[in-house]
Each structure stands twice: as structure tokens, then as C-alpha cells.
């Protein structure tokens, strides 16, 4: 794909890198949230078990 301006290719590459980095951050945040939700449920269940004993 030809670029019309000298820096257009560099800017396009930077944009792609930025979008990829953003996707990676979003994925990491989703994974952390899932781990936090799992930990919350685990603590809640352990608390319920303690109350039953």
C-alpha cells in the first residue's frame, strides 16, 4: 500500500503498535478482574463454610 506522505508509513506503524498495546492492556485488565472475582468468591465460600462449622 503506497503512502502519500513521507511520515505516513511511520505514523501508520505507530498507530498499529498503539492499538495492539491497548488490546494487550485490556486483555490483562480482564484477566486481573477475573482473578479478583475468583478470589472474592473463594473468600465468600470459605466464610460460609466457617459459619456452618
C-alpha positions in Angstrom: 0.0 0.0 0.0 1.7 3.2 -1.1 1.8 6.1 1.3 1.3 9.7 0.1 3.5 11.5 2.7 7.0 10.6 4.0 6.0 10.1 7.6 2.7 8.4 6.9 4.1 4.9 7.0 5.8 5.6 10.3 2.6 7.1 11.8 0.6 4.1 10.5 3.1 1.7 12.2 2.9 3.7 15.4 -0.9 3.6 15.3 -0.9 -0.2 14.8 1.6 -0.6 17.7 -0.6 1.6 19.9 -3.8 -0.4 19.1 -2.0 -3.7 19.7 -0.7 -2.4 23.1 -4.2 -1.2 24.0 -5.6 -4.6 23.2 -3.0 -6.3 25.3 -3.7 -4.0 28.3 -7.4 -4.6 28.0 -6.8 -8.3 28.0 -4.6 -8.1 31.1 -7.2 -6.0 32.9 -9.9 -8.5 32.1 -7.7 -11.4 33.3 -6.9 -9.5 36.6 -10.6 -8.7 37.1 -11.4 -12.4 36.6 -8.8 -13.4 39.1 -10.2 -10.8 41.6 -13.7 -12.1 41.1 -12.5 -15.7 41.6 -10.7 -14.6 44.8 -13.8 -12.8 46.1 -16.0 -15.9 45.5 -13.4 -18.1 47.2 -13.2 -15.9 50.2 -17.0 -15.7 50.4 -17.3 -19.5 50.2 -14.7 -20.1 52.8 -16.5 -17.6 55.1 -19.8 -19.5 54.6 -18.1 -22.8 55.4 -16.6 -21.3 58.6 -20.1 -20.2 59.6 -21.6 -23.7 59.0 -19.0 -25.4 61.2 
